Amino acid sequence: MIVIGWFFSLFSTAFAVIGLQNLKGGLSPVPLSTVKAQAAPATKPPPAFPDEVYHPVAKGAVIFGILATALKKMDHSLAVPVQTLFMACTTIASYIFGTRLDKKITALIHPLVTSTVATLLVTNLSGKMTGQSFEEVLRTYKAGSLSVMKGGAGDFLLFLLGPSVISMCIAMYSRKQLMKDNLLVLLWSTLVSSGGGLFFTAAFVRLLKITSSILRVSVLPRNVTTALAMAISAIMEGDLGITASVVVMTGIFGATFGSRVLSSVGIMDPVARGLAVGSSSQGLGVASMLNEVDAFPFAAIALVLTAVCSTTLASIKPVRESILNLALGK
């Protein structure tokens, strides 16, 4: 569902954009030799995170880990905030470590996967060191509070998602004329990605004959960014945990392969590339387009518009019932 659904959203949006641009006469084919030349970087890019960032964070993970273990055993009041610093440094340091792996590895394993695995392993180790279960330590990662004395690393990291999404507006504003010139294409791609995504997924889960009705419903907003995907899942009475997992896995897959898949089939138009990745791969996919100056703003706005349009469609009772009936075979 994740893989085939992602390919459907990617190519349906990309070819919908190209088709409309061809009708407008605004798209010229790009020769294969040019595609390859554009795809190859002129020089080796510097590390995403310099040593001045990586080394202090990695050292912090070790130092705070030792302190957190000692304070927990003493049942000290500072055990929770120090544990939060420990897990935050662990998550960030392991992500940076993932970005520094050989390109052959990162081409298949996204740094987020590396960070997730490392954080879970450290969570398990922390539990054994302090006499807690894995679940007990994991609950402290996201405590549902932003209080300095109670909040977990996950709470503060999730809080930073808001500013990071808003920061995309800078790139969007810098290409406002390009976006204005492609307004019709933008609206058309949003309709295709949101409506097509929901109805295709509903039809596909029915075709796969997934036995669990709750699973069928939970995967419907697979190409919508996490926050609104969970809202759609709640509206349709799905399982929020399943929805979040499917969305994250889709984003990782899209961030890893999106740009390369489009290049492999010769789709180099920045508008088509940005809209296709943004509407199929959520925030991680958008981040993967950062180096494509003209494509990135379209990826960012596609992320937002696809999510908003999908949520709007799911909120309209006749549309929602049609999607559910298609998915559940009623």
N, C-alpha and C positions, 0 to 999 in steps of 0.2 A: 504493500500500500504506500509506504513512504517513498520508495524508489520510483515506481511507475507513476505515482501521483505527482512527484516532483518533476519528472520528465514532461508530463502532460502540461503542468502549469508553466514550465519554462518555455516549451516550444509553442504552446497555444498562444501565449502572450507575445512571444517574439515574432511569430509569423503573422499574427493579427496586426502588429505594428508595421511590419514590412509590407503586408498587403495593402494597408491603408496609405502608407507612404508611396507605394507604387501607383496607386490610384491618383494621388496628388502630384505624382511626378517628381517627388522630392528625394528619391533614393537612387543612387547609382551603384551598380555592382562593384565590389572590391575584388581585384584580382588576387588569386591565391598567394602569389609571391609577396604582394603587399601585406596580406593578412599575416603571413609568417614574419615579415619584417617588423610589423607593428607589435606582434605578440612577444618578440624577443627583447629583453631589456638591454640597453646600450652598455651599462656598467653594472657591476654587482652592487645591489642595494645595501646600505648599512643595516646593522641589526635594528629591529623594531624598538628594542629597549637597550640603551647603552649599559656598560658595566656599572656606571655610577648609580643606576637605578636598581639593577639586578642584585648586585652584591650586598647592599644594605638590607634589602628585603629578605634575601636568603639568610643572612646572619640573624635578622630579626626573628625569623621563623624558629631558628634553633634556640636563641636566647629566651624568647617568650614561651617556647615549648617547655623548656626546663623550669622556668618560673611558674607556669600554669600548673604543671604536674605537682610541684612542691606546695603551692598555695592550695590546690584542691585537696591534697592529703591532710593539710592543716585546717581545712574547712574555713579558710580566710575569706573575708568579704570581697577581696580584690581578685578572687579566683576567676569569676565570670568575665570581667573586663580584660584580664590578661589572656584568658582563653580565647576571647574574641580577637585580640591582637595576634595571637599565635595562629589561629585558623585563617585570618585575613592574609597574613604574610605568607602562609603556606599556599593558599589558593593563588595569590598573585605571583609568587616566586615559581611555582610549578607551571603556571601558564607561560611565563617568560622563558622558562627552561624548554617548554614545548616549542616555542617559536625559534629556538636556537638549534634544534635538531637538524640533521641533514635534510636537504630539500627532498630527497627521495622518500624520507619518512613522513615529513609534513605534507607531502603531496597526497598521502593516504590517511594519515592520522592528524586530525586538526588539533592545534594546541589546547583547545577546550577539552578534548577527550583526555589528553595528557593531564591537564589540571584536575579534571573530575576524578580520574583514577587515583592520582596522587593524594588528593584531598580525602577521598574515602579510605585509602590505606592508612593515612595519618590519623583519621578519625578512629579507626579500629585500634591502632596502636595506642592512641591517647586513652581509649577506654580500658585497655589492658593495664596500662601504667597506673591508672587512677582507680581501678576496681569498678568501673562502670561498664554497662553494656554498650554495644555499638549504637543502639537506638537512643540511649540516654545522651550520649555525646552528640549525636546527630541533631537532636532536638535543640541543643544549645547553639547550633550553627544558624538556625533561623528561629528566633524566639518570638517574633512578631512584635518587637519593640525597638525603638530607636533611642532608648534610654542608655546612657553611658554605662550604667551599672547592670543593665539587664539585657541589652541588645546583643545579638549574635553577629558574626562576620557576614553571614548571608543577608541580614537585614540592612546593614550599611552598604554592602556592595549592590544590592538591588535598588537602594535609594539613589545610587549614582546613575542608574539607567535613565532616569528622567533628564538630567543635564546632558547626558551623552546623546540622547535622541534629539534634544533641542539643538545641540551643537551642529547637527546635520543641516540646520537652516542656513548656516554660513555658506556652505557649498551650494545649496539650492539658490540662495540669493545671488551668488556670484555668477550663476548661469541663468538668471531670470529671463533674459531675452530669448535664450534657446528654448526654455520651457514654455514661454509665451507663444513662440512660433509653432510649438508642437502641442498646443492645448487640446485640439481635437483628438490627436493620437493618444494623449495622456488619458482622456476621459474614456475613449474606446477600449484601451488596454485595461483600465480599471474594471469596466463592466465584464470583460472577458475573464480576467483573473479571479474576480470575486464570484460572479454568478457561475462561471464555468468550473471554478474550483469546488464549490459546494455541490453542484449537481453532478459533476463527474465523479467526485468522491462517493456520493450517495449511490450512484449507479454501480461503481466499481466494488464497493463493499458488499453490495447485493450479489454481484456477479461472482465474487469470491466465496459466497455462501458462508460468511463468518457467522458462527452459531450464536455468539453473544450479541444480543441487541444493544446492550450498553456499550460494547466495544465499537459497534457500527456507528453509533451516534457520537461517541467520544472522538473519533478520528476525523469527523467531517470538517472542522476548521483547521486542517493540517497545514495550510499555507498562510495562515493568519498569525501575526505577531502574538507572543504568549499572552499578554494581558487581555487582549480582546478575544483571543481564541478561547480562553477560559470563560469569558463572559458569554460567548456563543454557546459553549458547552453547557453552561449553567442554564441558559435559556431553553436548550433542547434536552435538558435533564441527563447530560452525560456525566462521565467520571472526570473530574478536573485533573487528577493525577495522571490518568492515561493521556488526556489531551496535552498537558504540559510536556510529557515525555515524547510524544509523537512530534510536537512542534519543534522541540529542541533537536531531536535527531534529524528532522528534515532540514533545519537550519545548518547543522554541522555538515550534512551531506551536500547541501547547496553551496556552502562557503568553500568546500573542498574542491568541488568539480564544476560549479556553475560557469565560471569564466572560460575554463578549458574546453568544456563541452560546446559552448557557443563558438569559440574559435575553431574548433575541429570541424564544424560544419560551415565555416565561412561567414558567420554572422558577426560583423565587425562594426556595424552602425551603432554609435554610442547610445542613441535613444532606445533602440531595440534591446541592446545588451542590458542597459540599466533597468528598464521596465521589466524585462524578463526575470532577471535575478532578484530584483526587489519584490516582485509579486509572488515569487516561488520559494524564496529562501530566508525570509524574515531578516532580523537585524544582523545576524552573522553573515548572511549573504551580502547585505549592504556594505558591511565593513570590509568584505573581501574585494569590493570594487573601489576602494579608496584611492588607489593609484590611477584609476581611469577618470581623469578630470571631468570629461563631459558626460560620462555614463553615471558617475556616482550620484549627482543630484536627482537623476531620474530614478535610480534605485531607491533613494531615500523617500521620495514622494510616493513611489509605487508601494512601498512598505506601509505607509500611512493610509493612503487611499484604499488599498485593497482591504486593509483591516476595517476601516470605517464603513466601506460599502458592504462588506460581508456581514458585519454586525447589523447594519440597517436592514439588509435582506432577511437575516435570521429573526429580526424583531417584527417583521410583517407577518401576521398570522397565516394568511393563505400561502405565502411563499414558504414559510417554515413547515407548514403541514405538507406541502408538496415535496420538500426535501426529505422529510422524515418518512413519508409514505414510500418514496422511491428507495430510500435506504433500507427500510424494514420490510418492504414487500407487501404493504397493506393496500 
